[in-house]
């Protein structure tokens, strides 16, 4: 029989130690938790949904930005990401 357990990261080592102590039990390698990038994306999406809800209820103004400003912001983000990647590769 196969049993799948979901265990918080902080308790994984303890649970694995307990299960491995049982005779005739095979333990498959645990799947790695979601990368930090996914966690950040989920947090940003949750924040965006919150803003959309506030705008829909009339609790926040609709943000406006001209196209040039938006493109400048995107270019700055891309350049920052590239610089961080270069720094990480040099380290």
C-alpha positions in Angstrom: 0.0 0.0 0.0 1.2 3.5 -0.7 0.5 6.4 1.6 1.1 10.0 0.8 1.7 12.5 3.6 1.9 16.2 3.5 4.1 17.5 6.2 5.2 21.1 7.0 8.8 21.8 6.1 9.8 22.2 9.7 8.6 18.7 10.6 9.9 16.8 7.6 13.2 15.5 9.2 11.4 14.3 12.3 8.6 12.5 10.3 11.2 10.9 8.0 13.2 9.7 10.9 10.1 8.1 12.5 9.0 6.4 9.3 12.4 5.1 8.4 12.6 3.4 11.8 9.7 1.1 10.8 10.9 -2.2 9.3 9.9 -3.0 5.7 8.8 0.6 5.0 10.3 2.2 1.9 10.5 5.9 1.8 10.6 7.7 -1.5 12.5 11.0 -1.7 10.3 13.9 -0.7 9.3 16.3 -3.4 10.9 19.7 -2.9 8.7 22.5 -1.8 7.6 25.3 -4.2 10.5 27.6 -5.1 10.5 31.0 -3.6 9.7 32.6 -6.9 6.3 30.8 -6.9 5.7 32.0 -3.4 6.5 35.5 -4.4 4.2 35.3 -7.5 1.3 34.0 -5.4 1.8 36.9 -2.9 1.9 39.4 -5.7 -1.3 37.9 -7.3 -3.0 38.0 -3.9 -2.1 41.7 -3.6 -3.3 42.4 -7.1 -6.6 40.7 -6.4 -7.0 42.8 -3.3 -6.4 46.0 -5.2 -8.9 45.0 -7.9 -11.5 44.2 -5.2 -10.9 47.7 -3.6 -11.3 49.4 -6.9 -14.4 47.5 -7.7 -16.0 48.5 -4.4 -14.9 52.1 -5.0 -12.5 52.1 -2.0 -9.5 52.9 -4.2 -8.9 55.1 -7.3 -8.2 53.4 -10.6 -4.5 53.7 -11.1 -3.5 55.3 -14.3 -0.1 55.5 -16.0 0.9 56.5 -19.5 2.5 54.0 -21.8 6.0 55.6 -21.6 5.9 55.4 -17.8 4.9 51.8 -17.9 7.6 50.9 -20.4 10.2 52.7 -18.4 9.1 50.7 -15.3 9.3 47.4 -17.2 12.7 48.2 -18.6 14.0 49.1 -15.1 12.7 45.8 -13.7 14.3 43.8 -16.6 17.6 45.6 -16.1 17.6 45.0 -12.3 16.9 41.3 -12.9 19.7 41.0 -15.4 22.1 42.7 -13.1 21.1 40.4 -10.2 21.6 37.4 -12.5 25.1 38.6 -13.6 26.0 39.2 -10.0 24.8 35.7 -9.0 26.8 34.1 -11.9 30.0 36.0 -10.9 29.8 34.8 -7.3 
